[in-house]
Amino acid sequence: MSWFLILGFGRRRRELQEEIDAHVRMAIVERVDRGETEEAARQAAIREFGNVPLVQDVTREAWGWTRLEWLAQDFRYALRQIRRWPSFAATVVGTLGLGIAAASAMFTVVDHVLLQPAPYRDADRIVAIQETIGSTSNTSLSPWLDIERWQEQSRSFSEIAFSEKLSGRNFISEQTVGTEIDGERISPNLFRVLGIQTVLGHGFIPEAPSSVAGKNAGTIVLSDTVWKEVFGGDRGILGRVVKVNGDSYAVSGVMPPGFRYPESPGGTPQVWFPIQLDKDDQSRNFKAMQYTVLGRLAQNATVKSSNTETTLAAFHQGFLDIGNRAA
């Protein structure tokens, strides 16, 4: 509120009170001249004028400054309350500050998680492949036999990768004390499909998934968080053997800071293992593992063309439609 407004408002109030007083005095003088006593004339003049506070309120409302007066009254009341209960006032101010900070922090999370583009190379070329069985059943997971058919027949994708989340509770350790982590088994080419490279080591060597031990057998890739918090950011971590749930793995790479794929309701993976297929993956029974599938579009391909190809490939396997969406 401007100081000019405050000073002007106070001057107008004084002028109003002076006008009311002058009117009452004139009425008193007239009645005294007619023979009334001064006290009787005063009471009669005030009674004739009416309710003075009401006249003041109506006049100030006509000026349009009533809201400013209310604001000033609220401000004075707040100051009195702060002086009476300073500790309570400090608590209220602190609560308001935390609330504002939390709202700002939430926007920051939404901005980075939802509004910013995915931090992968040519992220608009990455699509998730999901199956639609019939007209109503929809799943984002696919068995290995479908993935194999897409890899063989699709020309719209330069590469197709897949992954599965580790189930249950998992712990990583080097000696005896274990740290709980989330993990993911991935096809060796998944990091290449995303366009992400390790900052230490070579990660996984791209090779066809196999049911026998391959070049990546017994290896593990760590997130930047696990590398720093569990192993102290030791740059000599490559080749060291760590244990996950009691099984031994040699560290083959460390991912860059902030790498967070894939996101899932169960948590963000912090370690990655190479997928090795087993005999159940060669069938379509209930034991067959279901995988999350990603593809990188070829240079001149579009989501529409890739959808047509994968649909035709799936049609021969009894599926009616395959849907692709941007990852």
C-alpha positions as CSV (number, residue, x, y, z in Angstrom):
1,M,0.0,0.0,0.0
2,S,1.5,3.3,-1.0
3,W,2.3,5.8,1.7
4,F,0.5,8.5,-0.3
5,L,-2.7,6.4,-0.1
6,I,-2.3,5.9,3.6
7,L,-1.7,9.6,4.3
8,G,-4.5,10.7,2.0
9,F,-6.9,8.2,3.6
10,G,-6.1,9.6,7.1
11,R,-6.6,13.2,5.9
12,R,-10.0,12.3,4.4
13,R,-11.1,10.7,7.6
14,R,-10.1,13.8,9.6
15,E,-12.0,16.1,7.2
16,L,-15.1,13.9,7.5
17,Q,-15.0,14.0,11.3
18,E,-14.6,17.8,11.1
19,E,-17.6,18.2,8.9
20,I,-19.8,16.1,11.2
21,D,-18.6,18.1,14.2
22,A,-19.3,21.4,12.4
23,H,-22.8,20.2,11.5
24,V,-23.6,19.2,15.1
25,R,-22.2,22.5,16.4
26,M,-24.4,24.6,14.0
27,A,-27.5,22.6,15.1
28,I,-26.7,23.2,18.8
29,V,-26.3,27.0,18.2
30,E,-29.6,27.2,16.4
31,R,-31.4,25.4,19.2
32,V,-29.7,27.5,21.9
33,D,-30.9,30.6,20.0
34,R,-34.5,29.3,20.2
35,G,-34.2,29.1,24.0
36,E,-33.1,25.5,24.7
37,T,-30.4,24.8,27.2
38,E,-27.0,23.9,25.8
39,E,-27.1,20.3,27.1
40,A,-30.6,19.7,25.8
41,A,-29.7,21.3,22.4
42,R,-26.6,19.0,22.1
43,Q,-28.6,15.8,22.8
44,A,-31.3,16.9,20.3
45,A,-28.8,17.8,17.6
46,I,-27.0,14.5,17.9
47,R,-30.3,12.6,17.9
48,E,-31.4,14.5,14.8
49,F,-28.1,13.9,13.0
50,G,-28.4,10.1,13.5
51,N,-25.9,7.3,14.0
52,V,-22.5,9.0,13.5
53,P,-20.4,5.8,13.1
54,L,-22.9,4.5,10.5
55,V,-22.6,7.8,8.6
56,Q,-18.9,7.5,8.7
57,D,-18.9,3.9,7.3
58,V,-21.4,4.8,4.5
59,T,-19.3,7.8,3.5
60,R,-16.0,5.9,3.5
61,E,-17.7,3.1,1.4
62,A,-18.8,5.8,-1.1
63,W,-15.1,6.9,-1.4
64,G,-14.2,3.3,-2.4
65,W,-11.5,2.9,0.3
66,T,-13.3,0.5,2.6
67,R,-11.2,-2.4,1.5
68,L,-8.0,-0.5,2.1
69,E,-9.2,0.3,5.6
70,W,-10.0,-3.4,6.3
71,L,-6.6,-4.3,5.0
72,A,-5.0,-1.8,7.4
73,Q,-7.1,-3.1,10.3
74,D,-6.1,-6.7,9.5
75,F,-2.4,-5.7,9.3
76,R,-2.6,-3.9,12.7
77,Y,-4.3,-6.9,14.2
78,A,-1.7,-9.3,12.8
79,L,1.1,-7.1,14.3
80,R,-0.6,-7.2,17.8
81,Q,-1.0,-11.0,17.6
82,I,2.7,-11.4,16.6
83,R,3.7,-9.3,19.7
84,R,1.4,-11.3,22.0
85,W,2.5,-14.8,20.7
86,P,5.9,-14.6,18.9
87,S,6.6,-18.3,19.1
88,F,3.2,-19.2,17.5
89,A,3.8,-16.5,14.8
90,A,7.3,-18.0,14.1
91,T,5.7,-21.5,13.7
92,V,3.1,-20.1,11.2
93,V,5.7,-18.3,9.2
94,G,7.9,-21.4,9.1
95,T,4.9,-23.6,8.0
96,L,4.1,-21.2,5.2
97,G,7.7,-21.1,4.1
98,L,7.9,-24.9,4.0
99,G,4.7,-25.1,2.0
100,I,6.0,-22.7,-0.6
101,A,9.3,-24.5,-0.8
102,A,7.5,-27.9,-1.2
103,A,5.4,-26.5,-4.1
104,S,8.5,-25.1,-5.8
105,A,10.3,-28.5,-5.3
106,M,7.3,-30.4,-6.7
107,F,7.3,-28.2,-9.8
108,T,11.0,-28.9,-10.2
109,V,10.3,-32.7,-10.1
110,V,7.5,-32.4,-12.6
111,D,9.5,-30.2,-14.9
112,H,12.5,-32.6,-15.0
113,V,10.6,-35.9,-14.9
114,L,7.6,-35.1,-17.1
115,L,8.3,-31.9,-19.1
116,Q,11.9,-32.5,-20.2
117,P,12.7,-34.8,-23.2
118,A,14.2,-38.2,-22.5
119,P,18.0,-38.0,-22.0
120,Y,18.8,-40.4,-24.8
121,R,20.4,-39.9,-28.2
122,D,17.7,-39.1,-30.8
123,A,15.0,-40.0,-28.2
124,D,12.2,-39.4,-30.7
125,R,13.5,-42.5,-32.7
126,I,13.0,-44.8,-29.7
127,V,9.7,-46.6,-29.5
128,A,8.2,-49.1,-27.1
129,I,6.6,-52.2,-28.8
130,Q,3.5,-53.7,-27.1
131,E,1.0,-56.3,-28.2
132,T,-2.7,-56.0,-28.5
133,I,-4.4,-59.4,-28.5
134,G,-7.9,-59.3,-29.9
135,S,-9.7,-56.0,-29.5
136,T,-9.6,-55.6,-25.7
137,S,-6.6,-57.4,-24.2
138,N,-3.5,-55.1,-24.1
139,T,-0.1,-55.9,-22.7
140,S,3.2,-54.0,-22.7
141,L,5.2,-57.3,-22.4
142,S,6.1,-59.8,-25.0
143,P,7.7,-63.4,-25.1
144,W,11.0,-64.1,-26.7
145,L,9.5,-65.8,-29.8
146,D,7.7,-62.6,-30.8
147,I,10.8,-60.5,-30.2
148,E,12.9,-62.9,-32.3
149,R,10.4,-62.7,-35.2
150,W,10.4,-58.9,-35.1
151,Q,14.2,-58.8,-35.1
152,E,14.3,-61.1,-38.2
153,Q,11.5,-59.6,-40.3
154,S,11.3,-55.9,-39.4
155,R,13.2,-53.4,-41.6
156,S,11.8,-50.3,-39.8
157,F,14.1,-50.9,-36.8
158,S,17.9,-50.6,-36.8
159,E,17.8,-52.6,-33.5
160,I,15.4,-54.1,-31.1
161,A,16.2,-54.6,-27.4
162,F,14.4,-56.1,-24.4
163,S,14.6,-56.3,-20.6
164,E,13.0,-57.8,-17.5
165,K,13.0,-56.5,-13.9
166,L,14.5,-58.5,-11.1
167,S,11.8,-59.8,-8.7
168,G,11.8,-59.8,-4.9
169,R,14.4,-58.1,-2.7
170,N,18.0,-58.0,-4.0
171,F,21.2,-57.2,-2.2
172,I,24.7,-56.3,-3.5
173,S,27.9,-56.6,-1.5
174,E,31.6,-57.0,-1.9
175,Q,32.4,-58.4,1.5
176,T,29.6,-59.3,4.0
177,V,27.4,-56.2,4.4
178,G,24.7,-56.1,1.7
179,T,22.9,-53.0,0.3
180,E,19.4,-53.4,-1.1
181,I,19.2,-52.6,-4.8
182,D,16.8,-52.8,-7.8
183,G,18.0,-54.5,-10.8
184,E,17.2,-55.4,-14.4
185,R,18.2,-58.1,-16.9
186,I,18.7,-56.6,-20.3
187,S,19.6,-57.7,-23.8
188,P,23.3,-56.8,-24.4
189,N,22.3,-54.2,-27.0
190,L,19.9,-52.2,-24.9
191,F,22.3,-49.4,-24.0
192,R,23.2,-49.1,-27.7
193,V,19.5,-48.8,-28.6
194,L,19.2,-46.0,-26.1
195,G,22.3,-44.3,-27.3
196,I,24.0,-44.3,-23.9
197,Q,27.6,-45.3,-23.1
198,T,29.3,-46.3,-19.9
199,V,31.6,-43.8,-18.3
200,L,33.8,-46.7,-17.1
201,G,34.4,-50.0,-18.8
202,H,32.8,-51.3,-22.0
203,G,29.5,-52.4,-20.4
204,F,28.0,-55.4,-22.3
205,I,29.4,-56.7,-25.6
206,P,26.5,-56.7,-28.1
207,E,25.8,-60.4,-29.0
208,A,22.7,-62.5,-29.7
209,P,20.9,-63.6,-26.5
210,S,21.8,-67.2,-25.8
211,S,20.9,-70.1,-23.5
212,V,24.6,-70.9,-23.0
213,A,27.3,-68.7,-21.4
214,G,28.4,-66.0,-23.8
215,K,30.9,-63.1,-23.7
216,N,28.8,-61.3,-21.1
217,A,28.2,-64.2,-18.8
218,G,28.8,-63.5,-15.1
219,T,29.2,-59.7,-15.6
220,I,27.3,-56.7,-14.1
221,V,27.0,-53.0,-14.9
222,L,26.6,-50.6,-12.0
223,S,24.7,-47.3,-11.8
224,D,26.7,-44.2,-10.8
225,T,24.8,-44.2,-7.5
226,V,25.8,-47.7,-6.5
227,W,29.3,-47.2,-7.7
228,K,29.7,-44.1,-5.4
229,E,27.6,-45.1,-2.4
230,V,28.5,-48.8,-2.1
231,F,32.0,-48.8,-3.6
232,G,33.2,-45.3,-2.8
233,G,33.6,-44.3,-6.5
234,D,36.7,-46.4,-6.8
235,R,37.9,-46.2,-10.4
236,G,39.6,-49.6,-9.9
237,I,36.1,-51.2,-9.7
238,L,36.3,-52.8,-13.2
239,G,36.9,-56.5,-13.1
240,R,36.3,-56.7,-9.4
241,V,33.9,-59.4,-8.2
242,V,30.8,-58.4,-6.4
243,K,28.0,-60.5,-5.0
244,V,24.3,-60.1,-5.7
245,N,22.1,-62.4,-3.6
246,G,25.2,-64.5,-3.0
247,D,26.0,-65.0,-6.7
248,S,29.4,-63.6,-8.0
249,Y,29.6,-61.1,-10.9
250,A,32.5,-59.2,-12.4
251,V,32.0,-55.5,-12.9
252,S,32.2,-54.6,-16.6
253,G,31.0,-51.0,-16.5
254,V,29.6,-48.0,-14.7
255,M,26.7,-45.9,-16.2
256,P,26.8,-42.1,-16.3
257,P,25.3,-40.0,-13.5
258,G,21.5,-39.5,-13.9
259,F,20.9,-42.6,-16.1
260,R,17.5,-43.9,-15.0
261,Y,16.2,-46.5,-17.4
262,P,13.9,-48.2,-17.2
263,E,11.6,-46.4,-14.8
264,S,9.0,-48.6,-13.1
265,P,6.6,-48.4,-10.2
266,G,8.8,-50.9,-8.3
267,G,11.8,-48.7,-8.3
268,T,14.7,-47.5,-10.6
269,P,17.2,-50.2,-11.5
270,Q,20.7,-49.7,-10.0
271,V,22.4,-52.7,-11.6
272,W,22.1,-54.5,-14.9
273,F,22.8,-58.1,-15.9
274,P,22.8,-59.6,-19.4
275,I,19.8,-61.7,-20.3
276,Q,20.5,-65.4,-21.0
277,L,17.6,-67.3,-22.4
278,D,16.5,-70.7,-21.2
279,K,14.3,-73.5,-22.6
280,D,11.1,-71.9,-21.4
281,D,11.8,-68.9,-23.7
282,Q,11.4,-71.2,-26.7
283,S,7.8,-71.9,-26.0
284,R,4.6,-69.9,-25.4
285,N,3.4,-71.6,-22.2
286,F,2.8,-69.9,-18.9
287,K,6.5,-70.4,-17.9
288,A,7.8,-68.3,-20.8
289,M,9.3,-65.0,-19.6
290,Q,7.6,-61.8,-20.7
291,Y,9.8,-58.9,-21.7
292,T,9.6,-55.1,-22.1
293,V,10.6,-54.3,-25.7
294,L,12.2,-51.2,-27.2
295,G,13.3,-50.5,-30.7
296,R,15.3,-47.8,-32.5
297,L,13.7,-46.7,-35.7
298,A,15.8,-46.9,-38.8
299,Q,16.9,-43.8,-40.7
300,N,13.8,-43.4,-43.0
301,A,11.3,-45.4,-40.9
302,T,8.3,-44.0,-39.1
303,V,6.2,-45.3,-36.2
304,K,3.4,-46.0,-38.7
305,S,5.7,-48.1,-41.0
306,S,7.1,-50.0,-38.0
307,N,3.6,-50.7,-36.7
308,T,2.7,-52.2,-40.1
309,E,5.7,-54.5,-40.2
310,T,5.4,-55.8,-36.6
311,T,1.6,-56.3,-37.1
312,L,2.3,-58.5,-40.2
313,A,4.9,-60.4,-38.3
314,A,2.6,-61.0,-35.4
315,F,-0.4,-61.9,-37.6
316,H,1.3,-65.1,-38.6
317,Q,1.7,-66.0,-34.9
318,G,-2.0,-65.5,-34.1
319,F,-1.9,-61.9,-32.9
320,L,-4.2,-59.2,-34.4
321,D,-2.2,-56.1,-33.7
322,I,1.1,-54.7,-32.4
323,G,1.2,-51.2,-31.1
324,N,4.2,-49.0,-31.1
325,R,4.5,-45.8,-29.1
326,A,7.3,-43.3,-28.4
327,A,9.4,-44.5,-25.4
